[in-house]
């Protein structure tokens, strides 16, 4: 598997993010940097999420990843994607929704450097359909143009957090 102590990817997403933010390493305070290790089983996904306070630089150490981010409304919500291989690097701009998917048949490993000691993390599905207290079904049915039964089904799911 390469590097020691891989994260446990035996979960619904098939990935594990091990954060090294200021909350885990207080010595990062005031340095303006942090990082994360992301382990992927074959087909594993680091689901759509955003870091509201940090740009992310991803380096692929092993495997093949499909990565992408979506621009803002002002730029027509354009999706940018790229297939990355061992040694490739990709940048996710601050605050934009992005993801990584292992499209290879083997384990994949990546490291991310972030431009803040506290970049924040908002996993989109968890925030929208797993909010405590729940967002009103009236809001979600209108916003996503979904039937209330679909919203109820999505809200009833266990939204796994791979962090």
SVG drawing of the C-alpha trace seen along z (x, -y; Angstrom):
<svg xmlns="http://www.w3.org/2000/svg" viewBox="-44 -37 49 40">
<polyline fill="none" stroke="black" stroke-width="0.4" points="0.0,0.0 2.9,-2.4 2.9,-4.8 2.3,-3.6 -0.9,-3.7 -3.5,-4.0 -6.9,-5.5 -9.8,-3.1 -11.8,-3.2 -14.3,-0.6 -17.3,-3.0 -20.1,-4.0 -17.8,-6.5 -14.7,-4.3 -12.5,-7.1 -10.9,-8.5 -9.7,-12.0 -7.1,-12.5 -7.0,-16.2 -3.9,-18.1 -5.7,-21.4 -5.0,-23.6 -7.7,-21.7 -5.5,-18.5 -2.1,-20.4 -2.2,-23.6 1.3,-24.4 -0.1,-25.4 -1.8,-28.4 -0.9,-31.6 1.1,-29.8 -1.6,-30.0 -1.1,-26.4 -2.6,-22.9 -2.9,-19.6 -4.8,-16.4 -4.2,-12.9 -6.9,-11.3 -7.0,-7.5 -9.3,-6.0 -10.5,-2.4 -11.2,-1.5 -14.2,-3.6 -13.8,-5.7 -15.1,-9.2 -14.3,-12.4 -17.7,-13.9 -18.5,-17.4 -17.4,-19.8 -15.9,-23.3 -13.3,-24.9 -14.6,-28.4 -11.3,-29.8 -8.7,-28.0 -7.4,-27.2 -6.4,-23.5 -3.4,-22.1 -3.8,-18.3 -0.9,-16.0 -1.6,-12.4 0.9,-9.9 -0.7,-6.7 -3.6,-5.8 -5.8,-7.6 -8.3,-10.3 -11.0,-12.2 -11.1,-15.6 -13.2,-18.6 -14.6,-21.9 -17.6,-24.1 -17.2,-27.8 -19.5,-30.4 -22.9,-31.5 -21.3,-34.5 -19.2,-32.1 -22.2,-30.0 -21.5,-27.2 -19.0,-25.7 -17.6,-22.3 -13.8,-21.8 -12.5,-18.2 -9.3,-16.4 -8.0,-12.9 -4.9,-12.9 -2.2,-10.3 0.7,-9.6 2.7,-12.8 0.0,-15.2 -1.1,-18.3 -4.4,-20.2 -5.6,-23.4 -9.1,-23.9 -9.8,-27.7 -11.0,-28.9 -14.7,-28.4 -15.5,-26.4 -17.3,-23.1 -15.0,-20.3 -14.5,-16.5 -12.1,-13.6 -13.1,-10.1 -10.8,-7.1 -11.5,-5.9 -8.7,-3.3 -8.9,0.4 -6.4,0.0 -6.0,-2.0 -5.3,-5.7 -3.6,-8.2 -3.4,-12.0 -2.2,-14.8 -3.7,-18.2 -2.0,-21.4 -4.4,-24.2 -3.7,-28.0 -5.1,-28.3 -4.5,-26.7 -8.3,-26.5 -9.7,-26.2 -13.1,-24.9 -15.0,-22.0 -18.6,-21.9 -19.7,-18.6 -22.6,-19.6 -24.9,-16.6 -24.4,-16.6 -25.0,-20.3 -28.2,-20.3 -29.9,-17.0 -28.4,-16.3 -28.6,-19.7 -29.4,-19.8 -32.3,-21.1 -33.4,-20.1 -33.9,-22.7 -37.6,-22.9 -38.9,-20.5 -40.7,-23.4 -37.3,-25.1 -35.6,-22.0 -38.4,-20.9 -38.5,-24.3 -34.7,-24.8 -34.0,-21.4 -37.2,-21.1 -37.8,-17.7 -40.9,-15.9 -41.3,-16.0 -41.0,-12.2 -37.5,-12.5 -36.5,-15.2 -37.9,-13.1 -35.9,-10.1 -32.7,-12.1 -33.1,-13.6 -33.7,-10.1 -30.3,-8.8 -27.3,-8.4 -24.9,-11.0 -21.5,-9.5 -18.7,-11.9 -15.3,-10.5 -13.3,-13.0"/>
</svg>
